[in-house]
Amino acid sequence: LFNSQRPVPATGYLRRILLIDPGDRANFDVFMRGLVLLNDFEEMARQARTVVEREPDRADARYWLGRALHKLGSLENARDHLNAALRADRALARDIRFVGYTITTAALAEILPGR
């Protein structure tokens, strides 16, 4: 469904799959990417936080939580989660550096009022 430009139904299906198998990292990753496409960073933070609470050492969940918190403007919390992700998995360094280059939702609203 993502490939056919239909992220809303795709994220619904992935949410159901993750309820059945919450440890499925590949589906979790695709689900998080779908939430990015939908600009639903609050849901992304909720879902990633749930995984982090269950598996605190899981680098991918820490990364996604940090990325969501960054977009939501919670920069200090984002930094804590992104640093934890990097300590757990150095392969995330490039992705984490990218988060630092992205603009927060609040900053975007200042640049593009009415958006």
N, C-alpha and C positions, 0 to 999 in steps of 0.2 A: 504493500500500500504506500510506503514511503516513496518508492520509485515511481509510482503513478501520481505523485504530488498530492497524496491524501493523508497527511500526518495525523489529523484528528481521529479517524477510525483506527489508524495503525496504533496510536498510543493507547487507545481503549483496549485493543486486543493484547498489547504487550502488558498492560496493567493486570489483566486477567491471568496471563501466563506467569507473571511474577508473583501473584497470589498463590499459585500452585507451586512454583519453584522459586522462592525468593533468592536463592543462591546462584541463579543462572546469570553469570556475568555478561555473557554476550547479549542476552535480551535486555539486561539492565542498561548496558551501554547504548543500545539502539533506542530504548525508551528515553534515556536522558537526551540523546541527540534530537529525538522528536520533540521533546519539551523545549529545547533550544529553538527549533524551527517555529514553534508556536509562541515563542517569547513568554512561556509560562514558568518563570523562574521561582515563583512561590511554590508551585507544585513540585518543581525540580528539587528545591531545598527540602520540602517535606519528605519526598520519597528517598532522597539521598540520606537525610538525617535518620530515617527509620533503619536503613541498612547500617549506618555508622554505629547506631546504638546497639544493634545486634552483633556487629562485627567491627569493633573499633580499629582494628589493624588493617582493614581493607582499603588499600590505596586508591582504587578506582572510585569508591564511594566518597572518600575524603576529597578527592579531586573534584567530583561533580558537586559536592556540597559547597566547597570553596568557590567554585565557579559561579554557582547560583547566588551565594551570599555576596560575592563581588558585584554581580549585576544589580543586586538589590541594595547596594550601598553599605553593606555591613563589612567594611574593608578589614577591620582588625580580626573579626571572626573568620573572614575568608582567608586571610593570611595564615592564621593558625591551622586551618584545615589543609591549605595548600602545602604548608611546610611539613605537616604530618604525612601527607601523601608523598611528598618528595623523599622524606626520610625512609618511607616504606618501599618506594619504587623509584629509583633514579631515572628510569626510562621515561618518566612523566615530565622531566625537566623542560623539554621544549613546549609541551602543552601548557604547563604551569606558567612559563614565561609569556606565552600568548595571552593568558588571562590578564596579566599585568598591563598589556597593551590595549585591552578592550575598554570601552567606555561604559560607565555605569548607567543604569536606567535614568537616574536623577540628572546626571550630567547631560544625557541626550535630551531630556525634556527641557533643559535650559537652552540648549542649542536650537532645538526645533519645537518652539512653543505650540501647543495645540495638538501635539502628537500623542 
